[in-house]
Amino acid sequence: MRDSQPAVADVRMRGFSSRARVATALDWIERNVRALAPEAVALDHLYGRVLAADVTSGLDVPAFDRAAMDGYALRGAETVGAGEYNPLVFELRGAALPGRPYEGVVLPGTAIRIMTGAPMPEGADAIVPAEFARECDERVEVAAPFATGKHVGHRAEDVRAGALIMQSGRRLRAQDVGLLASVGVDAASVIRRPRVRIVASGDELVAPGGPKGIYQIYDANSPMLRALAARDGALIESALRVRDDRPAIREAMLAPGADVVLISGGSSVGAEDHAPGLLAEMGEVVIHGIAMRPSSPAGFGRLNDTLVFLLPGNPVSCLCAYDFFAGRALRLLGGRAADWPHRRQRAALKRKIASAVGRVDYCRVRLTGGEAEPLALSGASILSSTTRADGFVIVPEESEGYAPGSEVCVYCYEAFG
Amino acid sequence: MRDSQPAVADVRMRGFSSRARVATALDWIERNVRALAPEAVALDHLYGRVLAADVTSGLDVPAFDRAAMDGYALRGAETVGAGEYNPLVFELRGAALPGRPYEGVVLPGTAIRIMTGAPMPEGADAIVPAEFARECDERVEVAAPFATGKHVGHRAEDVRAGALIMQSGRRLRAQDVGLLASVGVDAASVIRRPRVRIVASGDELVAPGGPKGIYQIYDANSPMLRALAARDGALIESALRVRDDRPAIREAMLAPGADVVLISGGSSVGAEDHAPGLLAEMGEVVIHGIAMRPSSPAGFGRLNDTLVFLLPGNPVSCLCAYDFFAGRALRLLGGRAADWPHRRQRAALKRKIASAVGRVDYCRVRLTGGEAEPLALSGASILSSTTRADGFVIVPEESEGYAPGSEVCVYCYEAFG
């Protein structure tokens, strides 16, 4: 186009000059979107949630000295000189199991059988592991020396009472949940998950599975947005399909219950694009029109306490605008890191990517033999380009694109298994 | 130990020689664990699931030629010669919107207003984008030429009826769900999620949140295993705490309803370790005792159609044994890739890791300034070592460990955000 129509370049440039920079949009989100209020959540549902407060242990773990091996508890000093050809003999006086301590005192010359995790009995200070001992009648032969303290797990060696074990803002991993359990925690204060309403607008949309007229299309954006929002930790408050109709869209925007409204379709400047105008009338349009490809008609704003994202109806644009802006806001609301959740990989470009200074491009690529192959950029409506792709490359606004062989950063779609 | 007790090295080696190689255990899992049967799942719940059958499109997407821009539909050949200083004028005869086509024919010298996604009207073959046109009264001035086909999205350009759009075995990403929706699919055949029963055995265990005697401990393994199994796509059938009691453990192993039983504690060779013997009596012990640290008392087997994993009670060993063996089996049952789900990163070791030939080590490390710092290896009971760690290094059985500065592969714990 640039080559064939030089005379109208300024018309296009006027179009661009009215669009916000991607950096401006991201910056607004970063500065204005804060984590939601905390809520108490039970232990079994804490995995992946974000702590809203520091957690301090109320107790020592373990709460007592204990055996770290299956074997025999005795006085370590008495094993000096023991060897395979010089076994030393101890009288066996009892046993200790986890939760079932030996109640007596281990006297000189004696030992008790003990299992891993059992409390150390009074008098004993070392464990001889079972494979270094031989039990026979009421006695045990010890075939190696074990100094005082050997194979004894000490009180509080894992966690000390009063210690800060996890900090506010931490996203809980499986073992974090385990550690909380080990100090007796059965619920924790975590950031509330954002509630998202998905609104697919368009007279032409019908639900998948039902009948469809020739000029109708199945709504692909609602299920895709549902999946994306789930990835970013949101709860789906509701998912609606509405006609290109001001009252219907107004109602979908205004109904209480959502922290974020994602509106796909009707976000541009056409006659049937009601959402931006309604948002401007009832709330605040922060950004509308962004210097990027695809998704340039995207925008967002506020309506009371709700963030409203205007996502283009073309599915690739919808995906891209969600990922650049809405997903970031959802992660911030949920207390997560704002940055792209995608795994990144460096790769050499197989073919050039053409862009333009002043515009950010989202370019789908396939990874083949360590190279990143750009898929046809044309057609924000070609959703199958994103299912054929392994990820995308972002061309920053200061770049005109990348030559073949350039090393680029590929953001990989869902980093599954 | 090796330096101070050379005389007893062969005793330890006898212990080792009775343990299975990690590779043997992994190989058995790979050869014996197959994906579960398919089930039909509704569109809104397909994200992250694994397709059990190929999906072919029943229709063209789009089903008609359509406008790819907001603008004016006309005959492209009639715009030849148009320019900013030589606008060409067309009579405006109507409009087309998505789902609301223009019913007439676009005749020579005429145009209709058209919105992105609207069906192309008969007679027209190109779109003039709105920014290259000016509308005035019943006419539109066109300021640039647009050849036949320009800005027209063609029928089936996204998906052709009859085309294979997704293959069996694919784990569905957000845009995959969108593409399925776009061809009208409202449910798909996916691999069933494995149902897991978690059994924490031990007389000393109590539920977090409740009161605890001095020699009791809070059960950390059940909530940790619940989180790990969720990560690997499993459903929790139930989670039980049972005493070290043969009938209770037998009942927990035999009850129907689970594809996998994870038993933590009581997996070793001590007097109170009932699980291995029960499994041998009622089913098959495939592996018991593995040449690794921690987790050497781990094992697994089969009981009717259920896989049973014997996980050590020490929480680090439990985590490690789950991740090496049980998690892999769950992923395979669910149709996912068997390999570690962890993000990997190369890093130089800050301090040496000591291991022994013949044994696989699982060494927790912290990543600091691009270096991997090993955390104290001692103490399979020190769960906080895994919450302080960023990931782990696996020392293979043929290695005696790594010198400081060695480049190692770090498996990062949950690749969150």
Interface residues (C-beta under 8 A of the other chain):
Chain A: S4 Q5 A7 V8 V11 R12 R14 G15 L43 D44 L46 Y47 G48 V61 P62 A63 F64 A68 D70 G83 E84 Y85 A95 L97 P98 G99 R100 P101 R113 M115 T116 G117 P119 A130 E131 F132 A143 A144 P145 G153 E157 D158 V159 I165 M166 R171 R173 A174 Q175 D176 V177 G178 L179 L180 A181 S182 V183 G184 V185 D186 A187 G202 D203 E204 L205 A207 P208 G209 G210 K212 I214 Y215 Q216 I217 Y218 D219 A220 N221 S222 P223 M224 L225 R226 A227 L228 A230 R231 A239 D244 S268 V269 G270 A271 E272 G313 N314 P315 L319 R331 R336 A337 D339 P341 R343 G379 S381 I382 L383 S384 T386 T387 Y413 E414 A415 F416 G417
Chain B: Q5 A7 V8 V11 R12 R14 G15 L43 D44 L46 Y47 G48 V61 P62 A63 F64 A68 D70 G83 E84 Y85 A95 L97 P98 G99 R100 P101 R113 M115 T116 G117 P119 A130 E131 F132 A143 A144 P145 G153 E157 D158 V159 I165 M166 R171 R173 A174 Q175 D176 V177 G178 L179 L180 A181 S182 V183 G184 V185 D186 A187 G202 D203 E204 L205 A207 P208 G209 G210 K212 I214 Y215 Q216 I217 Y218 D219 A220 N221 S222 P223 M224 L225 R226 A227 L228 A230 R231 A239 D244 S268 V269 G270 A271 E272 G313 N314 P315 L319 R331 R336 A337 D339 P341 R343 G379 S381 I382 L383 S384 T386 T387 Y413 E414 A415 F416 G417
